[in-house]
Amino acid sequence: MNHEITQPGRADATAEHQHCRPQPKWAAAIEDQYIPSPQRKVKVRVLKDQANIVPGNVLVRDQDGENDVALNDEQVIDLADGNVFYAVPACEARTLSTRDQIPKLAFFVDDRPEVTVRASQTGATLRELFGFAPGVQLFRDFESPYDEPIGLDQAANFADGPVFYTRHKHAQLTIYVNEKPFTEAEGVKHEMTGREIAKLVFDDPDNYDVYQLPDEKEIPLAQTIKVHNCEKFKVVRKTVSGGFETARVERELTVLRRSGAKATFVPELPAVVYHDVPAKRGYPHLQSSDVLVMVPGGYPGQFLDGAYLPQGSPLLGRVAGNPQNVTVQALNRVWQLVSYHPHNGGGGPPWNKDKHGFHTYMDELLTWIHLARI
């Protein structure tokens, strides 16, 4: 494919392009094949011919349900109503109702189809659908030399055209902040302020100090520095006296929830309740348990410690650590403290406030419950 990408400095051509928007390319997925279409509305016979459907077979539009639709060869169809098809012998075709059916939709990137029922996409979700990294450049393919770049937050809806292609960035600028890589796709630039560097890892950068490694030279938040490829930085929270950062707790719980774990923040204690922490497969006393962990007053400078089980839990006396005569009430239950100390001699790594948190404490609780004695 020869594609010309709109570039800055082509003002006249770009203005003309925006004034008269070209038509997007359309395609169909027929028997899992990529079949280009001359336009969005097309005769069924044309699609059959391009897909080499054998004579005597009819084309069926694939719906997300049981009521697929057999199509007449002379029928003109709109691919925006669903562009996923398969072929069956005419004697097996049935005239079926399309009532309450959701059509299957095929997006195409680099001539490769992926089928979904979600018509509303963004640059980010479309990249995820095809398994691309966020830094991959994505373009909607038009019937013209001027194609449309699709950013991560930009709409990439099916009705606007399902055909795309990619270009990979070359020599992309990458830096490491707290041992995690960040690229231009995530906001890295050749010149950045300390605040912008901190913003890569924390939503509230004003509460953090930035250091340039390996010398740990402090970068003031308002200072602009030149950034070089593979450079490393450390971002740490400013010293606090008392209190804890609610935003950090919520951010760490969001990480857990994205991975499918269930957790509830109880601000009145404050504490976090981890729901359905699984026991070892076949454990005779229970399959899973909720666990409550208190938020220390100086968190994250003060490490997470201890765990509470529901009062009367069969795990009391079976998990590591002795039950204590300390209880709290939360989520309409009474919880009993167990002297479990993973970050203070209990087998876990030493506490690192820049690495550990409620999202990693879940790892310790999984081990704790898994190793419960019978």
N, C-alpha and C positions, 0 to 999 in steps of 0.2 A: 504494500500500500504506500502510495506517495501522498503525504499529507503536508500541508503548509500551515504552520501554527502562527496565529496572530501575534505580532511582536510590537513593542512600543516603538514609536517613531514612524508608524505607517498610518498617520492620522486620517488621511483622505480615504484610504481603502477601508480602514476600520469603521469610520463613520458611515460609509456606504453599506458595509456589512451589517451594522446594527440597524440601519434604516430599513433595509430589505433583508430580513433574516432568512437564510437559506433553509431548505427543508432537511430535516435529519434523515439519516439512512435508517431503513427498517429491514428486519430479517425475521425468519421463522425458525423454530426448532422442530424439525420433522424427523421422527424416528431417531432423535438425539443428534441429528445432523444440523450444521449451520447452513441455512438456505437464504441467501440475500434476496430481498424483494425489490422490484422496481419502484414501489411506493407503498404507502401505508395501506391503502385500499387496493386490493388485488383480486383477480379471479382465481378461484380454487384450482382450475385446470393449470394455470401458470405455475402455481406452487408444486402441484403434482409432477409436472414435467421437469421442473428444476431439481426435484428430489428423486427423480427416476422411480416413481411409484409404479409398480407393475400394473398393466391393464386389468380391469376387473376389480381393483381395490378402490375403496373410497377413503377420503380424508376425514378424520374425526378430530374435532377440537377437544383438547384435554382440559377438563374442569377439575377443581379440587373437590371431588365428590363422585357419586355414582352416575350422574346424568351427563355423560359426555354427548357431544353433538355431532352427528354424521352430516357432512356437507355435500351439496350438489356441485358437480363439476363446473357448471355455468354460473354458479353463485359468486357474487362479488362480496368479499368479506373485509372487515376492518381489523387489521392486526392489533390495533389498540384495545380491542375487545378480548384479546387473548391470542398469543402467537405460538402456542405449544400444540403440536398435532402428532397423530400416529395414523397408520393405515390399517384397514381391515378389509377382508373380502366383502363385496357388496351384499352377498347373501346373509352376512352376519350383522350388517349395519342395522341400527334401529333408529327411528325418529323419536328423539327423547326431548323432554322438557328442559329448558334452561333455568327454570324458576329457582331463585335463591342459590344459584351456583356461583362460586368464585372462580374465575378463569386462572389457569396457570400462566405465568408470565416468564419469558426467557429474556434475560439481559445477556448481552454479548460483549466480551472484552477480548481483543486480539483474536476474534473469530471463535472464541470458546464460550459456549452457553452455560449459564447457571440459572436454574429454575426456581422461582419463588412465587408466592401469592401476594407479596407486598409491593404495591405499585409506587408508593412514596419512599424514595431513597435519598440519601445524601452522599456526597463524595466519600465520607468516612464509612457509612454502612455498605456502600457498593464495593469499596476496597476490601472490607471485611468479608463480604459474600464470596469474593474471588480469592481470598487469602493473600492479598497484597499488603505490603508494609505501607504505613501512612505516607512515606516519602516518595512513593511511586507517583509519577505525573500521569493524570488521567484526563482524556479528552473525549468529548462527544463527537462522533463522526457525522459530518454534514455532507450533503451533495454539493460541495463547493470546496475551494482550496482553503477556506478559513474555518477551522474547527474550534470548538469551545473548550477551554481548560476548565476542569471541575475541581474546585478546592474542597477541603475536608468538610466545611460547613455549608457548602453550596448544594442546592437541590439537584438531584439527578433522577427525576421522576420518569417513570416508564412512558407516560403519554407524550413526553417531549422527545422521545427517541431512545430506543434500547441498545444502540450500537455504539461501542466505545473502543478506544485503543489506549495503550500506555506508552510512555517514554520514561526511562530511568534517568534520574539526575546523576551527573558525573561529578566526581570530586566533591561530594557533599560535605559540608562543614559539620563535624561531629565533636562535641565536648562531653566530658563526664562530670556529673555533679553527684556527690555522695555515691560514687561508684556506678551510677546509672547513666547510660548513653542518651544524649539528646541531639537532634539534628535540626536542620533549617526548617523542616516540616513542623517542628514543635516550637519554633521561635528563635532558634540560634542565629545570630548575625555576626558579622566580622567586627562590629563594635557594639558593646553591650554595657549597660550600667550594672552595678552590683545588685540593684533591685531586680533587674530583668533576669539575672542569673538565679537569684533566690526564687523568683516567681516560677521557674521551671519545675521546682519540686514542692513549693508551698504556696498556698493561696493568699497568705498574709505576709508578704516578704518583709514588711517593716519590723516584724518581730524576730528577724534573723540576722546573723552576721555572716559575711561571705569571706572565704579565704582562698587564695590562689596557691595551689600545690606545685612543687613539693615543699616550698619554703614557708607555707602558711602565711603569706603576706595578705593582710586584711585589705579588702576592697570595699570602701565606703559605698553605701547604697546609692548615693547620688553620683558617684564617680563613673566616668565612661572609660573603658579600657579596650584595647585591641584584643580580639579573641582569635586564637590559632587552632588549627585542626588538632584533635586528640588532647587538647589541654584539659587539666583536671582541676576541679574546685570542690571545696567543702562548704556546706551551708549548715550552720548550727543555730539553735534557738538562743536568744539572748537570755541572760540570767534573770530569773524571776524570784520574788520573795513571796511565797504563799500563792494559793490559787492554782488553777490549772486551765489549760487552753481547750475550751469546748470544741472549737472548730477542728482542732487536731483529732480529738476523739471521734467526731462525726466523720472526718475524712478517712480515718482508719477503718471505721465500720463500713463505709462505702466500699472500700477495697474488699472486705469480707463478703459483702452482699453481692458484689459483682461475680464472685467465684461460687455463688450458690449457698453460702453459709447464712444462717439466720442469727441476728443479734439485735438486742434492744437496749438503747441508752436510757437509764433511769436517773434523770438529773437531780431528783430530790435527795438521793443518798450522798453523793453520786456514785453510780455503778453501771456496769455493763452486764447484761444477761446473755450468755451464749445458749442458744436453743438446740436441742437434739444433738449433743455431742455424742458420737457413736461409741459403743463398747465393742469389745472384740467379738467377731462373728461367733454366734452360738453361745455367748455368755449367758449363763442360766438365770441371772437375777434381773436383768433388764437389757433392752436393746440400745437405749440411749438415755442421756440425762441432760437436763439444763444445769448450767454452772454460772454462778454470779461472781464477778470480780470487781472489787472496789476501785474507784479512781483515786489515787493518792493526791493529797493536797498540792504537792509540788510537781505533779506530773507534767512533762515527761522527765524532768530532772530527777525525780524520785521514781524508782523502778516499780513495776507491777509485781505484786507479791500476794500469795495466799489465794484461796478459792473457797466459795461457799456452795454447799450442796443443799438441795431441798431437805428440810428437817424430816428425819425418818428414812432417808434414802438408804437402800441396801448397800450402797457404795461406801457409806461411812464405816471406817474400820477396815475396809478392803483396799482403798486407794492409798498411795503413799501419803504420810502425814497423819498426825493425830487429830481427831475431832476436838474442838475447843468449846468451852461454854460461852460462846459468843454467837448471838443470832441477830439478824436484821429482817425487816419485812419489806418486800417489794413484789409487785405484780400479783398481789393477793396471796402471797405465800410467805412462809417463814423459812429462812435460810440459815444453815449452821456452818460456821467457819471451820476449815481444815488447815492445819499448819503446813502448807505446801509452798516451797520456796525454790522454784526452778532457776531463778537468776541469782540465787544467793546460796550456792552449794548444793542445789537440788538436781544437778545434772545438766541444766541448760547453760547456754553461753553467758558470759558476763553481760550485764545490761549496757546497751549502747543506745542512748536516747535518739541518735540520728538514724538508727536502723530498726530498733525494736518498738513495739507498741501493741495495741489491742489486736491488730491484724496478725502479728506474729505470736502473741500469747496463745492464740487458738492452736498453734502447732504444739505447744507444751501441754495444753489441756487434752488434745487428742492422745498424746503419749500417756498421760496420767490416767485417763479413763481406760485406755486399751490394756494397760498393765495391771488393772485391778485384780486382786486375788479372788479366787473362787471361794 
